[in-house]
Amino acid sequence: MAVAEKESRQFDYYWQQQGEWVEEPNQRRGGESGVQRLYDERGQMLYAKRQVGHIYRSLLHPFGRPTVLRELDALNSFTQLGVRVPRLVYAGTERSADNQWRALLVSESLDGFVDLDTWHAEGAETRYPEVVHERMLKDLADNLARMHLGHWQHGCLYGKHVFVKVSGEGEQARVEVALLDLEKCRRRFSCQRAASNDLRQLRRHSSLSEAHWKTLLYFYHMAFGSVVKGLE
């Protein structure tokens, strides 16, 4: 089977799948974009971002490029950098009969993870000992430092896009942090500039307490360096 034919069949397969909307299609960037929850043949939960005519323009792509492809670039780079993100299942684009872009990005769910704001809202402050919070903050700091040292800026670093998973009980519990919603990610010439913008955004748009914010900056400083100066 030719590569182009195989790609077309894969795209058609995922495009025809239907599931519950977890993010209703919204109109922007000259098109629409939404996210559905699907299941594969093994029962594995998947998330499929579906877009029609949803593009961005840049110096490299003055005529427009599906935003899914920018997110795909970030996913691939983050994986290479050791930044924890959802595992990619499929990504592809095609032109419809009316010459409009259709785009898909399908990834596995982060089983056992919950977003940072929900984690705190559900009582993490009293549910877990302080050492678990420190492990969460260190893993978050390490992931952010790897991203920024790779010259990537997340661009939408809100608490709802930082996901946390705790495995085990008490002070021996293991903590993992992952980053989601990479649609606005972009490479920056200066890793310090990328870091400064993202950290200020996270400070404004997360449920981290003042004490935990200072702890996060301490771990980030250890992983990255003096870029955190002035962000306290």
Residue pairs with C-beta under 8 A, 6 or more apart in sequence:
1 9
7 92
8 94
10 90
10 92
11 92
11 93
11 94
11 102
11 104
14 48
14 90
14 92
14 104
14 106
15 50
15 102
15 104
17 36
17 38
17 48
18 36
18 38
19 36
19 37
19 38
19 39
19 48
20 36
20 37
21 34
21 35
21 36
21 37
22 35
22 36
22 37
22 47
23 34
23 35
24 34
25 32
25 33
25 34
25 50
26 32
26 33
26 34
28 54
29 53
29 54
29 55
29 56
29 67
30 53
30 54
30 55
30 64
31 51
31 52
31 53
31 54
31 55
31 100
31 101
32 51
32 52
32 53
32 54
33 49
33 50
33 51
33 52
33 54
33 67
34 49
34 50
34 51
35 47
35 48
35 49
35 50
36 47
36 48
36 50
37 45
37 46
37 47
37 48
37 109
38 45
38 46
38 47
38 48
38 106
39 45
39 46
40 46
40 89
44 108
44 109
45 108
45 109
45 111
46 89
46 106
46 107
46 108
46 109
47 86
47 106
47 107
47 108
47 109
48 104
48 105
48 106
49 68
49 71
49 103
49 104
49 105
49 106
50 103
50 104
51 66
51 67
51 68
51 101
51 102
51 103
51 104
52 96
52 100
52 101
52 102
52 103
53 100
53 101
54 66
54 67
54 68
54 101
54 103
55 64
55 65
55 66
55 67
55 101
56 64
56 65
56 67
56 70
57 63
57 64
57 65
58 65
64 101
66 93
66 101
66 103
67 103
67 183
68 91
68 93
68 103
68 104
68 105
68 183
69 91
69 93
69 103
70 183
70 185
70 186
71 105
71 182
71 183
71 185
72 88
72 91
72 105
73 185
74 85
74 152
74 182
74 185
75 85
75 86
75 88
75 91
75 107
75 182
76 88
77 150
77 152
78 84
78 85
78 147
78 150
78 152
78 179
78 182
79 85
79 88
81 146
81 147
81 149
81 150
81 152
82 146
83 143
83 146
83 147
83 150
83 179
84 143
84 176
84 177
84 178
84 179
85 178
85 179
85 180
85 182
86 107
86 108
86 109
86 110
86 178
86 180
87 107
87 108
88 105
88 106
88 107
89 106
89 107
89 108
90 104
90 105
90 106
91 104
91 105
91 106
92 103
92 104
93 101
93 102
93 103
93 104
94 101
94 102
95 101
95 102
96 102
110 163
110 165
110 178
110 180
112 165
112 167
113 163
113 164
113 165
113 176
113 178
114 122
114 163
114 164
114 165
115 159
115 160
115 161
115 162
115 163
115 164
115 180
116 159
116 160
116 162
116 163
116 164
116 206
116 207
116 208
117 159
117 160
117 206
117 207
118 160
119 164
120 159
120 207
121 207
124 133
125 133
125 209
128 166
128 173
129 170
129 171
131 171
132 166
132 171
132 173
132 175
133 212
133 215
134 215
135 173
135 174
135 175
136 164
136 166
136 175
136 177
137 212
137 215
137 216
137 219
138 219
139 175
139 176
139 177
140 162
140 177
140 216
140 219
141 216
141 217
141 219
141 220
141 222
141 223
142 219
142 223
143 177
143 178
143 179
144 195
144 198
144 199
144 220
144 223
145 220
145 223
145 224
146 223
147 154
147 179
147 194
147 198
148 191
148 192
148 194
148 195
148 198
148 224
148 227
149 191
149 224
150 191
151 187
151 188
151 189
151 190
151 191
151 194
152 185
152 186
152 187
152 188
152 194
153 185
153 186
153 187
153 188
153 193
153 194
153 197
153 198
154 161
154 179
154 182
154 184
154 185
154 198
154 201
155 184
155 185
155 186
155 197
155 198
156 181
156 183
156 184
156 201
157 179
157 198
157 199
157 201
157 202
157 205
158 201
158 202
158 205
158 206
159 202
159 205
159 206
159 207
159 208
161 179
161 180
161 181
162 177
162 178
162 179
162 180
162 202
162 206
163 177
163 178
163 179
163 180
164 175
164 176
164 177
165 175
165 176
165 177
165 178
166 173
166 174
166 175
167 173
167 174
167 175
167 176
168 174
188 194
191 227
192 227
195 224
195 227
195 228
196 227
196 231
199 217
199 220
199 228
199 231
200 231
202 208
203 213
203 231
208 216
214 232
217 228
217 231
217 232
220 228
221 228
